[in-house]
C-alpha cells in the first residue's frame, strides 16, 4: 500500500509562485514514475509533469520554463515549483505513481493517486 498526500496549493495572483509537495508513505518502489496531473472544472484530467526514478523529468509544453520538478529521496517527497503562474493553471493538482520505469502521460497508467490540492490563479 502506498499513500500520497499533496500540499502547497492556494490562491495567488497571475505571475506569482507556488510550490506543491507530494509526500509518499507506506511501500516505496525502486522503479517508478511520479507524475503531476491537473483537472479544471468541466475538463478532463491532464498531464502536467513527471519524474522517473532515474531522475529524468518531463513537462507538458504549456508549463516548460515555468514549472520545475525536484525530489528529496530521504523524505520520499517530490516537489513541483510553479513560477509565472497563469489563470489557465487553475485546477486541482494531483500526484500519482506508476509502478514502472516506463514513462507515460496517460492517467490510466498510474497506480496510486493523492487526493489533490487546489491551485487558483487570479488575473
Steps between C-alpha positions, in 0.01 A plus 500: 500500500613849411345826615563832331423836656517824304544839661601854415204615296335834550387825345751720320492780248621452145877507488532358849652174616403192696686186597300181515616200700411135462599284795492123465462258788469127532668280246759660279615384159840469344366562152226755456369806327346774710285747313288806555161532336243775521130527445297816455120504545324346203822382339683170483802426711818599322866420541726774634845358577675180601825374648644151461687314772814571298440873541391575144230766488228578248261795462204584286575779257281759670700485826853464366723772635253579779463176697787298644499156661733400779513228762629426847551126514566500874155649557327301226375829366476652154458873446350698218623857497257713300612845393342764278159353567217574261123486551487198270710311755202504735403142583514229760848351482555131567814297538513138392743210489544237233672178605729494202798682359316547172393859450142569401265798498182296527320531834357149465854364513564623855440279800477732801346844535485774758186694589607819326579857596323805361698760308318820410665776298317830473550747217 
